[in-house]
Amino acid sequence: MIWWNKLHGWRQEAPPTDALNRPKVRDAVRVIRQMAAGSDLEIVLERLRVLWEGLCAEGLDRPFRKPEGRPPSVRVLELVSLGAGTDEKMLVGR
């Protein structure tokens, strides 16, 4: 059940939005979504194991690097605070 902990940890991160639509994962996701509520636990765990194997095959089991960001400039914050569509000339002299 180590893979269960890995799957839970994977879900806590921000996976790519198309992660569950990748070729080696798509069928496993479809099968899980079609399962009846109250299905036998052994069947559920087996289906989740297959999902995890697909994630590993797609290279999605590794941590996701988040793009480096930078804090917004004062100018950008001023524009945002004034609202979209505001004339930039209003900022002159500030």
N, C-alpha and C positions, 0 to 999 in steps of 0.2 A: 504494500500500500504506500510505498515511498512515492510512487508516481502521483498518488492522490494529493500529497502535500505539495508536490511540484506543480500540479495543475492548479491548486488553490493559490499558490504564490504567483503563478503566471497570471491569473485573473486579477490579482491585486495591482499589477502593473498596468500600464497603458499600452495594450497590444495594438498593432496596426489595424486600422479599421477594416481591412480586407482579410484579416487573419483567418476568419472562419469561412471564407469563400475561396480559399486556395485549393487547388486540385486534390491534394492528398488529405485534406481535412473535410472537404465539402460533404462527402457521403456519410462520414461519421456523424457530422452535425445533423444531417437530415434524419438519420436513423434515431438519434437521441430525441430530436424534436417530435418524432412520430410515436415515441413510446407512450404507453398509457400511464396515467398517474397510478401509483401503487404497484408498479412493475416489481418483479422479484429483484431483491438487492443484488444478487449475484449477476443477473443480466445487466443491470444498470452499471455495476462496476466494470464489467467486461466491455461494455460500449464506451465507457469513459476511458478505459485503458487504450482502446483502439483510437479514440480521439487524441489522446496524448501521444501515441506513436505517430499519428499523422502530423501533429504539431512538430515533433522532433524531426521527422522526415523533411518538413518544409523549412527547418532551421528556425522555427519560432519558439523553441524552448529556451533560448538564451535571452538574457536581459536586453531590453530595448534601450538603445541610446537615444536620449532625448536631445533634440537640436539645441545647440548653445544659443542662448538668447542674451540680449543686452537690455538694460533698463531703458525706458523711453526717455527721449530728450525733453527738456522743458517746453520746447516749441511744440512738440507732438502733444504733450499733455494739455497745453493751452488750446490747441486746435480741437482736441477731443472735448474739453470742458465747454467750449463755445458751441459745440454741436456741428454736425455735418452740414455742409452747404453754407457755412458762414464765410463771409468775405475775408480773405487773409489780410487785407489792408487794415482791418480793424486792429490787428496786432502790432502795427507799426507804432513805434514810440513807447512800447512797453519794455 
